[in-house]
């Protein structure tokens, strides 16, 4: 129950933080749109260029190899130079490499095409690596604890919004122009977004639209308003525990390792949907690429609604119960249990049932996607960027394993049945991780 004085401050405050989370939402939608480009063009591109399922599995995984490698360096850059500066260069760079993928069709040798696709996707992943730690960092700086679950859910739900908007658009671009046009459009859009970011994003104390009442409200609620001040090399030398010793402490924590495992499993669902799902619709369910683009947006709408619902539910539970553990774990467990219904697609033929099962799975995945809220709640305040990078590194190992594993499952069985079981089993393992391993959720304190 908030005090009368806090309520008065909140009523009189500006709303700059809402614009900040809106920008995070838009940039994250673009982020996932660029990740999904290859999955949308995968079927026509592989036919034209002569790539088989295993080739595509490795190319799909290239993004995550780099994304995983870049997490700790990306987190370190955020802590050293601040979110605005690092994020600007991240958007500009990943968008440029996305655009360049449109030129691989000019190559004639299959091995060279695979190599160039892998390299460009690898570079996109490397450039995107600071994005989600940056999101978590900005939310921790701008939002009080009681609003953090909703704010994190909003930017995280952009991954579904990206499919809603970009999947039909990409399908149309492929149908009317060519698969290359998808890369040109998305890359150009990202370069424009980088310029908008540079002009509109500030830390709380520097934002021109924030008033003292809002600054006081978020600071009283636990927002780390001084977080986005670049760290100097000297400060790091004075406090050496902020480097690898801090990483070792995080890896020794049962709570943090449980959270990392949970994120790995949740991301298995994410990477199925942004890599193989459109291919599943085209090759297993025999839809046209244009129809697949539209159909893919239906479960994505459910995922978007689930993402917002999960954050709102979590924050409401926190206000009512005062238990951070209950508030964060409940939506995650319920959501992952719902996601397991995707396995039901193996036992039906009707398109409407397939779409229904996938929509329900997407809804559950959205509700349960609170990993970044948990990270904002648990990351040591001294190394929020580094901690977020480590969390995202573990989570996105799944982006390496899942596309490749599904590629081999498809090549050996000729069917997506085993792939859906593989992904559904990860949802169950996420439930076990949060119920058995994580324990109480609280901010981790460095020793």
C-alpha positions as a Markdown table, in Angstrom:
| # | Residue | x | y | z |
|---|---|---|---|---|
| 1 | Unk | 0.0 | 0.0 | 0.0 |
| 2 | Unk | 1.7 | 3.2 | -1.1 |
| 3 | Unk | 1.8 | 6.1 | 1.3 |
| 4 | Unk | -0.3 | 9.3 | 0.8 |
| 5 | Unk | 2.9 | 11.4 | 0.1 |
| 6 | Unk | 4.0 | 8.9 | -2.5 |
| 7 | Unk | 0.6 | 8.9 | -4.2 |
| 8 | Unk | 0.7 | 12.7 | -4.3 |
| 9 | Unk | 4.1 | 12.7 | -5.9 |
| 10 | Unk | 3.0 | 10.1 | -8.4 |
| 11 | Unk | -0.1 | 12.2 | -9.3 |
| 12 | Unk | 2.0 | 15.4 | -9.9 |
| 13 | Unk | 4.8 | 13.6 | -11.8 |
| 14 | Unk | 5.6 | 13.8 | -15.5 |
| 15 | Unk | 5.4 | 10.6 | -17.6 |
| 16 | Unk | 8.8 | 10.6 | -19.3 |
| 17 | Unk | 9.3 | 6.9 | -18.4 |
| 18 | Unk | 6.4 | 5.9 | -20.5 |
| 19 | Unk | 8.0 | 7.3 | -23.6 |
| 20 | Unk | 11.2 | 5.5 | -22.7 |
| 21 | Unk | 9.5 | 2.1 | -22.5 |
| 22 | Unk | 7.7 | 2.9 | -25.8 |
| 23 | Unk | 11.0 | 3.4 | -27.5 |
| 24 | Unk | 12.4 | 0.2 | -26.0 |
| 25 | Unk | 9.3 | -1.5 | -27.4 |
| 26 | Unk | 9.8 | -0.2 | -30.9 |
| 27 | Unk | 13.6 | -0.9 | -31.0 |
| 28 | Unk | 13.0 | -4.4 | -29.7 |
| 29 | Unk | 10.3 | -5.0 | -32.3 |
| 30 | Unk | 12.8 | -4.0 | -34.9 |
| 31 | Unk | 15.4 | -6.2 | -33.3 |
| 32 | Unk | 13.2 | -9.3 | -33.6 |
| 33 | Unk | 12.1 | -8.3 | -37.0 |
| 34 | Unk | 15.7 | -8.4 | -38.2 |
| 35 | Unk | 16.2 | -11.8 | -36.5 |
| 36 | Unk | 13.2 | -13.1 | -38.3 |
| 37 | Unk | 14.2 | -12.0 | -41.8 |
| 38 | Unk | 16.0 | -15.3 | -42.5 |
| 39 | Unk | 13.1 | -17.4 | -41.3 |
| 40 | Unk | 10.6 | -15.6 | -43.5 |
| 41 | Unk | 12.8 | -15.8 | -46.6 |
| 42 | Unk | 14.1 | -19.3 | -45.7 |
| 43 | Unk | 11.8 | -21.3 | -48.0 |
| 44 | Unk | 12.2 | -19.3 | -51.2 |
| 45 | Unk | 15.8 | -18.5 | -50.6 |
| 46 | Unk | 16.9 | -22.1 | -49.9 |
| 47 | Unk | 15.1 | -23.3 | -53.0 |
| 48 | Unk | 16.8 | -20.7 | -55.2 |
| 49 | Unk | 20.2 | -21.0 | -53.7 |
| 50 | Unk | 20.2 | -24.8 | -53.2 |
| 51 | Unk | 20.4 | -25.0 | -49.4 |
| 52 | Unk | 19.2 | -28.1 | -47.5 |
| 53 | Unk | 17.6 | -28.3 | -44.0 |
| 54 | Unk | 20.9 | -28.8 | -42.2 |
| 55 | Unk | 22.5 | -25.9 | -44.1 |
| 56 | Unk | 19.6 | -23.7 | -43.0 |
| 57 | Unk | 19.9 | -25.0 | -39.4 |
| 58 | Unk | 23.5 | -23.9 | -39.2 |
| 59 | Unk | 22.8 | -20.5 | -40.9 |
| 60 | Unk | 19.9 | -20.0 | -38.5 |
| 61 | Unk | 22.2 | -20.7 | -35.6 |
| 62 | Unk | 24.9 | -18.2 | -36.7 |
| 63 | Unk | 23.1 | -15.3 | -35.1 |
| 64 | Unk | 23.1 | -17.0 | -31.7 |
| 65 | Unk | 26.8 | -18.1 | -31.8 |
| 66 | Unk | 27.8 | -14.4 | -31.9 |
| 67 | Unk | 25.0 | -13.2 | -29.7 |
| 68 | Unk | 26.2 | -15.6 | -27.0 |
| 69 | Unk | 29.8 | -14.6 | -27.4 |
| 70 | Unk | 29.0 | -10.9 | -27.3 |
| 71 | Unk | 26.9 | -10.9 | -24.1 |
| 72 | Unk | 29.6 | -10.4 | -21.5 |
| 73 | Unk | 31.6 | -7.9 | -23.6 |
| 74 | Unk | 28.3 | -6.1 | -24.5 |
| 75 | Unk | 27.3 | -5.9 | -20.8 |
| 76 | Unk | 30.8 | -4.5 | -19.9 |
| 77 | Unk | 30.4 | -1.9 | -22.7 |
| 78 | Unk | 27.0 | -0.8 | -21.3 |
| 79 | Unk | 28.4 | -0.5 | -17.7 |
| 80 | Unk | 31.5 | 1.5 | -19.0 |
| 81 | Unk | 30.0 | 3.8 | -21.6 |
| 82 | Unk | 26.2 | 3.9 | -20.8 |
| 83 | Unk | 23.1 | 2.5 | -22.5 |
| 84 | Unk | 22.4 | 5.4 | -24.9 |
| 85 | Unk | 25.8 | 5.4 | -26.6 |
| 86 | Unk | 26.3 | 1.7 | -26.9 |
| 87 | Unk | 22.7 | 1.0 | -28.0 |
| 88 | Unk | 23.0 | 3.6 | -30.8 |
| 89 | Unk | 26.0 | 1.9 | -32.3 |
| 90 | Unk | 24.4 | -1.5 | -31.8 |
| 91 | Unk | 21.2 | -0.6 | -33.8 |
| 92 | Unk | 23.2 | 1.1 | -36.6 |
| 93 | Unk | 25.6 | -1.8 | -36.9 |
| 94 | Unk | 23.1 | -4.7 | -36.9 |
| 95 | Unk | 20.9 | -2.9 | -39.4 |
| 96 | Unk | 23.8 | -2.4 | -41.8 |
| 97 | Unk | 24.7 | -6.1 | -41.7 |
| 98 | Unk | 21.0 | -7.0 | -42.1 |
| 99 | Unk | 20.9 | -4.9 | -45.3 |
| 100 | Unk | 24.0 | -6.6 | -46.7 |
| 101 | Unk | 22.4 | -10.0 | -46.6 |
| 102 | Unk | 20.3 | -9.0 | -49.5 |
| 103 | Unk | 23.3 | -9.2 | -51.7 |
| 104 | Unk | 24.1 | -12.9 | -51.1 |
| 105 | Unk | 22.0 | -13.9 | -54.1 |
| 106 | Unk | 24.6 | -12.3 | -56.4 |
| 107 | Unk | 27.0 | -15.2 | -55.4 |
| 108 | Unk | 26.9 | -18.4 | -57.5 |
| 109 | Unk | 28.8 | -21.0 | -55.4 |
| 110 | Unk | 26.7 | -22.7 | -52.7 |
| 111 | Unk | 29.6 | -23.0 | -50.2 |
| 112 | Unk | 30.4 | -19.3 | -50.6 |
| 113 | Unk | 26.7 | -18.4 | -50.1 |
| 114 | Unk | 26.4 | -20.5 | -46.9 |
| 115 | Unk | 29.7 | -19.0 | -45.6 |
| 116 | Unk | 28.6 | -15.4 | -46.3 |
| 117 | Unk | 25.2 | -15.9 | -44.9 |
| 118 | Unk | 26.7 | -17.4 | -41.7 |
| 119 | Unk | 29.2 | -14.6 | -41.4 |
| 120 | Unk | 26.6 | -11.8 | -41.9 |
| 121 | Unk | 24.2 | -13.4 | -39.5 |
| 122 | Unk | 27.0 | -13.9 | -37.0 |
| 123 | Unk | 27.8 | -10.1 | -37.3 |
| 124 | Unk | 24.2 | -9.2 | -36.8 |
| 125 | Unk | 24.2 | -11.3 | -33.6 |
| 126 | Unk | 27.4 | -9.7 | -32.4 |
| 127 | Unk | 26.0 | -6.2 | -32.9 |
| 128 | Unk | 22.7 | -7.0 | -31.2 |
| 129 | Unk | 24.3 | -8.5 | -28.1 |
| 130 | Unk | 24.0 | -5.4 | -25.9 |
| 131 | Unk | 20.3 | -4.9 | -26.8 |
| 132 | Unk | 18.5 | -6.9 | -24.1 |
| 133 | Unk | 21.0 | -6.2 | -21.3 |
| 134 | Unk | 20.6 | -2.5 | -22.3 |
| 135 | Unk | 16.8 | -2.9 | -22.1 |
| 136 | Unk | 17.0 | -4.4 | -18.6 |
| 137 | Unk | 19.5 | -1.7 | -17.6 |
| 138 | Unk | 17.3 | 1.2 | -18.8 |
| 139 | Unk | 14.2 | -0.3 | -17.1 |
| 140 | Unk | 16.1 | -0.6 | -13.8 |
| 141 | Unk | 17.1 | 3.0 | -14.1 |
| 142 | Unk | 13.7 | 4.4 | -15.1 |
| 143 | Unk | 11.1 | 2.3 | -13.3 |
| 144 | Unk | 10.3 | 1.7 | -9.6 |
| 145 | Unk | 10.1 | -1.9 | -8.5 |
| 146 | Unk | 6.3 | -2.0 | -8.6 |
| 147 | Unk | 6.2 | -1.1 | -12.3 |
| 148 | Unk | 9.2 | -3.0 | -13.4 |
| 149 | Unk | 7.4 | -6.3 | -14.3 |
| 150 | Unk | 5.0 | -4.4 | -16.6 |
| 151 | Unk | 7.8 | -2.4 | -18.2 |
| 152 | Unk | 9.9 | -5.5 | -18.8 |
| 153 | Unk | 6.9 | -7.4 | -20.2 |
| 154 | Unk | 6.2 | -4.5 | -22.6 |
| 155 | Unk | 9.6 | -4.4 | -24.2 |
| 156 | Unk | 9.8 | -8.2 | -24.2 |
| 157 | Unk | 6.4 | -8.5 | -25.8 |
| 158 | Unk | 7.7 | -6.6 | -28.8 |
| 159 | Unk | 9.1 | -9.9 | -30.1 |
| 160 | Unk | 5.5 | -11.0 | -30.8 |
| 161 | Unk | 4.5 | -7.5 | -32.1 |
| 162 | Unk | 7.4 | -7.8 | -34.5 |
| 163 | Unk | 5.8 | -11.0 | -36.0 |
| 164 | Unk | 2.4 | -9.3 | -36.1 |
| 165 | Unk | 3.7 | -6.4 | -38.1 |
| 166 | Unk | 6.7 | -7.7 | -40.0 |
| 167 | Unk | 5.7 | -11.3 | -40.9 |
| 168 | Unk | 2.8 | -10.2 | -43.2 |
| 169 | Unk | 4.9 | -7.3 | -44.5 |
| 170 | Unk | 7.8 | -9.6 | -45.3 |
| 171 | Unk | 5.5 | -12.1 | -46.9 |
| 172 | Unk | 4.1 | -9.3 | -49.1 |
| 173 | Unk | 7.6 | -8.0 | -50.0 |
| 174 | Unk | 8.6 | -11.6 | -51.1 |
| 175 | Unk | 5.4 | -12.1 | -53.1 |
| 176 | Unk | 5.5 | -8.8 | -54.9 |
| 177 | Unk | 9.3 | -8.2 | -55.2 |
| 178 | Unk | 11.8 | -10.8 | -54.0 |
| 179 | Unk | 13.3 | -12.3 | -50.9 |
| 180 | Unk | 16.2 | -9.9 | -51.2 |
| 181 | Unk | 13.9 | -6.9 | -50.7 |
| 182 | Unk | 13.2 | -8.1 | -47.1 |
| 183 | Unk | 16.8 | -7.5 | -46.1 |
| 184 | Unk | 17.0 | -4.1 | -47.9 |
| 185 | Unk | 13.8 | -2.8 | -46.2 |
| 186 | Unk | 14.6 | -4.0 | -42.7 |
| 187 | Unk | 18.2 | -2.8 | -42.8 |
| 188 | Unk | 17.2 | 0.7 | -44.0 |
| 189 | Unk | 14.4 | 0.9 | -41.4 |
| 190 | Unk | 16.9 | 0.1 | -38.7 |
| 191 | Unk | 19.4 | 2.8 | -39.8 |
| 192 | Unk | 16.6 | 5.4 | -39.5 |
| 193 | Unk | 15.7 | 4.0 | -36.0 |
| 194 | Unk | 19.3 | 4.5 | -34.8 |
| 195 | Unk | 19.0 | 8.2 | -35.6 |
| 196 | Unk | 15.7 | 8.5 | -33.8 |
| 197 | Unk | 17.2 | 6.7 | -30.7 |
| 198 | Unk | 20.2 | 9.1 | -30.6 |
| 199 | Unk | 17.8 | 12.1 | -30.5 |
| 200 | Unk | 15.3 | 10.9 | -28.0 |
| 201 | Unk | 16.9 | 8.6 | -25.3 |
| 202 | Unk | 18.4 | 10.1 | -22.1 |
| 203 | Unk | 19.2 | 8.9 | -18.5 |
| 204 | Unk | 16.6 | 9.9 | -15.9 |
| 205 | Unk | 18.5 | 12.9 | -14.5 |
| 206 | Unk | 19.3 | 14.2 | -18.0 |
| 207 | Unk | 15.9 | 13.8 | -19.7 |
| 208 | Unk | 14.5 | 17.2 | -20.8 |
| 209 | Unk | 10.9 | 16.2 | -20.1 |
| 210 | Unk | 11.1 | 14.7 | -16.7 |
| 211 | Unk | 10.1 | 16.8 | -13.7 |
| 212 | Unk | 11.3 | 16.6 | -10.1 |
| 213 | Unk | 8.2 | 14.8 | -9.0 |
| 214 | Unk | 8.7 | 11.9 | -11.4 |
| 215 | Unk | 12.4 | 11.7 | -10.6 |
| 216 | Unk | 11.5 | 11.5 | -6.9 |
| 217 | Unk | 8.8 | 9.0 | -7.5 |
| 218 | Unk | 10.9 | 6.5 | -9.4 |
| 219 | Unk | 13.9 | 7.0 | -7.1 |
| 220 | Unk | 11.8 | 6.3 | -4.0 |
| 221 | Unk | 10.5 | 3.2 | -5.7 |
| 222 | Unk | 13.9 | 1.7 | -6.1 |
| 223 | Unk | 14.9 | 2.9 | -9.7 |
| 224 | Unk | 18.7 | 3.1 | -10.0 |
| 225 | Unk | 18.7 | 6.6 | -11.5 |
| 226 | Unk | 22.5 | 6.9 | -11.3 |
| 227 | Unk | 23.1 | 3.7 | -13.1 |
| 228 | Unk | 23.7 | 5.0 | -16.6 |
| 229 | Unk | 26.8 | 7.0 | -15.7 |
| 230 | Unk | 29.8 | 5.7 | -17.6 |
| 231 | Unk | 32.3 | 3.9 | -15.4 |
| 232 | Unk | 36.0 | 4.9 | -15.6 |
| 233 | Unk | 38.9 | 2.5 | -15.8 |
| 234 | Unk | 40.2 | 3.9 | -12.5 |
| 235 | Unk | 36.9 | 3.0 | -10.6 |
| 236 | Unk | 37.2 | -0.5 | -11.9 |
| 237 | Unk | 40.8 | -0.7 | -10.7 |
| 238 | Unk | 39.7 | 0.5 | -7.3 |
| 239 | Unk | 37.0 | -2.2 | -7.2 |
| 240 | Unk | 38.3 | -5.2 | -9.0 |
| 241 | Unk | 35.4 | -7.4 | -7.7 |
| 242 | Unk | 33.3 | -5.8 | -10.5 |
| 243 | Unk | 35.0 | -7.9 | -13.2 |
| 244 | Unk | 35.6 | -11.7 | -13.4 |
| 245 | Unk | 35.3 | -12.2 | -9.6 |
| 246 | Unk | 31.7 | -10.9 | -9.9 |
| 247 | Unk | 31.0 | -13.3 | -12.7 |
| 248 | Unk | 32.3 | -16.2 | -10.6 |
| 249 | Unk | 30.0 | -15.2 | -7.7 |
| 250 | Unk | 27.0 | -15.2 | -10.1 |
| 251 | Unk | 27.9 | -18.6 | -11.4 |
| 252 | Unk | 28.2 | -20.0 | -7.9 |
| 253 | Unk | 24.6 | -18.8 | -7.0 |
| 254 | Unk | 21.9 | -21.5 | -7.1 |
| 255 | Unk | 19.2 | -18.8 | -7.6 |
| 256 | Unk | 21.1 | -17.2 | -10.6 |
| 257 | Unk | 21.9 | -20.5 | -12.2 |
| 258 | Unk | 18.2 | -21.6 | -11.9 |
| 259 | Unk | 17.2 | -18.3 | -13.6 |
| 260 | Unk | 19.8 | -18.9 | -16.3 |
| 261 | Unk | 18.5 | -22.4 | -17.0 |
| 262 | Unk | 14.9 | -21.2 | -17.1 |
| 263 | Unk | 15.8 | -18.5 | -19.6 |
| 264 | Unk | 17.6 | -21.1 | -21.8 |
| 265 | Unk | 14.5 | -23.2 | -21.8 |
| 266 | Unk | 12.1 | -20.3 | -22.5 |
| 267 | Unk | 14.3 | -19.2 | -25.4 |
| 268 | Unk | 14.0 | -22.6 | -27.0 |
| 269 | Unk | 10.4 | -21.7 | -27.7 |
| 270 | Unk | 11.4 | -18.2 | -28.9 |
| 271 | Unk | 13.9 | -19.5 | -31.3 |
| 272 | Unk | 11.5 | -22.1 | -32.7 |
| 273 | Unk | 9.0 | -19.4 | -33.5 |
| 274 | Unk | 11.5 | -17.0 | -35.1 |
| 275 | Unk | 13.4 | -19.6 | -37.1 |
| 276 | Unk | 11.5 | -22.8 | -38.0 |
| 277 | Unk | 7.9 | -21.8 | -37.4 |
| 278 | Unk | 7.3 | -20.1 | -40.9 |
| 279 | Unk | 9.1 | -23.1 | -42.5 |
| 280 | Unk | 6.8 | -25.4 | -40.5 |
| 281 | Unk | 3.7 | -23.7 | -41.9 |
| 282 | Unk | 5.0 | -23.8 | -45.5 |
| 283 | Unk | 6.5 | -27.3 | -45.6 |
| 284 | Unk | 4.6 | -29.3 | -43.0 |
| 285 | Unk | 1.2 | -27.5 | -43.4 |
| 286 | Unk | 1.6 | -26.7 | -47.1 |
| 287 | Unk | 0.7 | -23.0 | -46.9 |
| 288 | Unk | 1.9 | -20.4 | -49.4 |
| 289 | Unk | 4.6 | -18.0 | -48.2 |
| 290 | Unk | 2.0 | -15.2 | -48.3 |
| 291 | Unk | -0.5 | -17.1 | -46.2 |
| 292 | Unk | 2.2 | -18.3 | -43.8 |
| 293 | Unk | 3.2 | -14.6 | -43.2 |
| 294 | Unk | -0.4 | -13.8 | -42.3 |
| 295 | Unk | -1.0 | -17.0 | -40.2 |
| 296 | Unk | 2.2 | -16.5 | -38.3 |
| 297 | Unk | 0.9 | -13.2 | -37.1 |
| 298 | Unk | -2.1 | -14.8 | -35.3 |
| 299 | Unk | -0.2 | -16.7 | -32.6 |
| 300 | Unk | 2.1 | -13.6 | -32.4 |
| 301 | Unk | -0.9 | -11.4 | -31.4 |
| 302 | Unk | -1.6 | -13.9 | -28.6 |
| 303 | Unk | 2.0 | -13.8 | -27.6 |
| 304 | Unk | 1.9 | -10.0 | -27.4 |
| 305 | Unk | -1.2 | -10.0 | -25.3 |
| 306 | Unk | 0.2 | -12.7 | -23.1 |
| 307 | Unk | 3.4 | -10.7 | -22.6 |
| 308 | Unk | 1.6 | -7.6 | -21.4 |
| 309 | Unk | -0.8 | -9.7 | -19.3 |
| 310 | Unk | 2.1 | -11.6 | -17.6 |
| 311 | Unk | 3.7 | -8.3 | -16.6 |
| 312 | Unk | 0.5 | -6.8 | -15.3 |
| 313 | Unk | -0.4 | -9.9 | -13.4 |
| 314 | Unk | 3.1 | -10.1 | -11.9 |
| 315 | Unk | 3.1 | -6.5 | -10.7 |
| 316 | Unk | -0.5 | -6.9 | -9.3 |
| 317 | Unk | 0.6 | -10.0 | -7.4 |
| 318 | Unk | 3.6 | -8.1 | -6.0 |
| 319 | Unk | 1.4 | -5.2 | -4.8 |
| 320 | Unk | -1.2 | -7.6 | -3.2 |
| 321 | Unk | 1.2 | -10.2 | -1.7 |
| 322 | Unk | 4.4 | -8.3 | -1.2 |
| 323 | Unk | 6.2 | -11.4 | -2.3 |
| 324 | Unk | 8.6 | -11.0 | -5.3 |
| 325 | Unk | 9.0 | -14.7 | -5.5 |
| 326 | Unk | 5.3 | -15.4 | -5.8 |
| 327 | Unk | 4.8 | -12.5 | -8.2 |
| 328 | Unk | 7.4 | -13.5 | -10.7 |
| 329 | Unk | 7.2 | -17.3 | -10.5 |
| 330 | Unk | 3.4 | -17.7 | -10.8 |
| 331 | Unk | 3.1 | -16.3 | -14.4 |
| 332 | Unk | 6.3 | -18.1 | -15.5 |
| 333 | Unk | 5.1 | -21.5 | -14.3 |
| 334 | Unk | 1.5 | -21.1 | -15.6 |
| 335 | Unk | 2.7 | -19.7 | -19.0 |
| 336 | Unk | 5.2 | -22.5 | -19.6 |
| 337 | Unk | 2.6 | -25.2 | -18.8 |
| 338 | Unk | 0.3 | -23.5 | -21.4 |
| 339 | Unk | 3.1 | -23.5 | -24.0 |
| 340 | Unk | 3.3 | -27.3 | -23.9 |
| 341 | Unk | 0.0 | -27.6 | -25.8 |
| 342 | Unk | 2.0 | -27.0 | -29.0 |
| 343 | Unk | 2.7 | -30.7 | -29.0 |
| 344 | Unk | -1.0 | -31.2 | -29.7 |
| 345 | Unk | -0.3 | -30.0 | -33.3 |
| 346 | Unk | 1.2 | -33.5 | -33.9 |
| 347 | Unk | -2.2 | -35.1 | -33.5 |
| 348 | Unk | -4.5 | -32.8 | -35.6 |
| 349 | Unk | -4.8 | -32.0 | -39.3 |
| 350 | Unk | -7.3 | -29.1 | -39.4 |
| 351 | Unk | -5.5 | -25.8 | -40.0 |
| 352 | Unk | -7.7 | -24.0 | -37.4 |
| 353 | Unk | -6.7 | -26.4 | -34.7 |
| 354 | Unk | -3.0 | -26.0 | -35.5 |
| 355 | Unk | -3.4 | -22.2 | -35.4 |
| 356 | Unk | -5.4 | -22.6 | -32.1 |
| 357 | Unk | -2.7 | -24.8 | -30.4 |
| 358 | Unk | 0.1 | -22.5 | -31.5 |
| 359 | Unk | -1.8 | -19.4 | -30.5 |
| 360 | Unk | -2.4 | -20.9 | -27.0 |
| 361 | Unk | 1.3 | -21.9 | -26.8 |
| 362 | Unk | 2.3 | -18.4 | -27.8 |
| 363 | Unk | -0.1 | -16.9 | -25.3 |
| 364 | Unk | 1.5 | -19.0 | -22.5 |
| 365 | Unk | 5.0 | -18.2 | -23.7 |
| 366 | Unk | 4.2 | -14.5 | -23.5 |
| 367 | Unk | 2.7 | -14.8 | -20.0 |
| 368 | Unk | 5.8 | -16.7 | -18.8 |
| 369 | Unk | 8.4 | -14.5 | -20.5 |
| 370 | Unk | 9.3 | -12.6 | -17.3 |
| 371 | Unk | 13.0 | -13.5 | -17.3 |
| 372 | Unk | 14.1 | -9.9 | -17.8 |
| 373 | Unk | 11.9 | -8.6 | -15.0 |
| 374 | Unk | 13.6 | -11.3 | -12.8 |
| 375 | Unk | 16.9 | -10.0 | -14.0 |
| 376 | Unk | 16.0 | -6.4 | -13.1 |
| 377 | Unk | 15.1 | -7.6 | -9.6 |
| 378 | Unk | 18.1 | -9.8 | -9.0 |
| 379 | Unk | 21.1 | -8.2 | -10.8 |
| 380 | Unk | 23.7 | -6.6 | -8.5 |
| 381 | Unk | 23.4 | -2.8 | -9.0 |
| 382 | Unk | 27.1 | -2.4 | -9.5 |
| 383 | Unk | 27.2 | -4.7 | -12.6 |
| 384 | Unk | 23.7 | -4.6 | -14.0 |
| 385 | Unk | 24.9 | -4.6 | -17.6 |
| 386 | Unk | 27.4 | -7.4 | -17.1 |
| 387 | Unk | 24.9 | -9.5 | -15.1 |
| 388 | Unk | 22.3 | -9.0 | -17.8 |
| 389 | Unk | 24.8 | -10.0 | -20.4 |
| 390 | Unk | 25.6 | -13.2 | -18.6 |
| 391 | Unk | 21.9 | -14.0 | -18.2 |
| 392 | Unk | 21.4 | -13.4 | -21.9 |
| 393 | Unk | 24.4 | -15.5 | -22.8 |
| 394 | Unk | 23.0 | -18.5 | -21.1 |
| 395 | Unk | 19.5 | -17.9 | -22.5 |
| 396 | Unk | 20.7 | -17.6 | -26.1 |
| 397 | Unk | 22.8 | -20.7 | -26.0 |
| 398 | Unk | 19.4 | -22.1 | -26.9 |
| 399 | Unk | 19.5 | -20.1 | -30.1 |
| 400 | Unk | 22.5 | -22.2 | -31.1 |
| 401 | Unk | 21.2 | -25.6 | -30.0 |
| 402 | Unk | 17.5 | -25.3 | -31.0 |
| 403 | Unk | 17.8 | -24.4 | -34.8 |
| 404 | Unk | 20.6 | -27.0 | -35.3 |
| 405 | Unk | 18.8 | -29.8 | -33.3 |
| 406 | Unk | 15.6 | -29.2 | -35.2 |
| 407 | Unk | 17.4 | -29.2 | -38.5 |
| 408 | Unk | 18.8 | -32.7 | -37.7 |
| 409 | Unk | 15.4 | -33.9 | -36.4 |
| 410 | Unk | 13.8 | -32.8 | -39.7 |
| 411 | Unk | 16.6 | -34.4 | -41.8 |
| 412 | Unk | 16.4 | -37.7 | -40.0 |
| 413 | Unk | 12.6 | -38.0 | -39.6 |
| 414 | Unk | 11.2 | -35.8 | -42.4 |
| 415 | Unk | 8.6 | -34.4 | -40.0 |
| 416 | Unk | 8.2 | -31.6 | -37.5 |
| 417 | Unk | 6.6 | -34.0 | -34.9 |
| 418 | Unk | 9.9 | -34.6 | -33.0 |
| 419 | Unk | 10.7 | -30.9 | -33.2 |
| 420 | Unk | 7.5 | -29.9 | -31.4 |
| 421 | Unk | 8.2 | -32.5 | -28.7 |
| 422 | Unk | 11.7 | -31.2 | -28.3 |
| 423 | Unk | 10.5 | -27.6 | -27.8 |
| 424 | Unk | 7.6 | -28.6 | -25.5 |
| 425 | Unk | 10.0 | -30.5 | -23.3 |
| 426 | Unk | 12.0 | -27.3 | -22.8 |
| 427 | Unk | 8.8 | -25.6 | -21.5 |
| 428 | Unk | 8.5 | -28.3 | -18.9 |
| 429 | Unk | 12.1 | -28.0 | -17.9 |
| 430 | Unk | 11.6 | -24.2 | -17.3 |
| 431 | Unk | 8.8 | -25.0 | -14.9 |
| 432 | Unk | 11.1 | -27.4 | -13.0 |
| 433 | Unk | 13.9 | -24.9 | -12.9 |
| 434 | Unk | 11.8 | -22.2 | -11.3 |
| 435 | Unk | 10.0 | -24.5 | -8.9 |
| 436 | Unk | 12.9 | -26.6 | -7.8 |
| 437 | Unk | 16.2 | -24.7 | -8.4 |
| 438 | Unk | 15.7 | -20.9 | -8.1 |
| 439 | Unk | 14.3 | -20.6 | -4.6 |
| 440 | Unk | 13.4 | -17.1 | -3.2 |
| 441 | Unk | 13.9 | -14.3 | -5.7 |
| 442 | Unk | 15.9 | -11.3 | -4.4 |
| 443 | Unk | 18.6 | -8.9 | -5.4 |
| 444 | Unk | 22.0 | -10.6 | -5.5 |
| 445 | Unk | 24.6 | -8.9 | -3.3 |
| 446 | Unk | 28.3 | -9.0 | -4.3 |
| 447 | Unk | 30.6 | -10.0 | -1.5 |
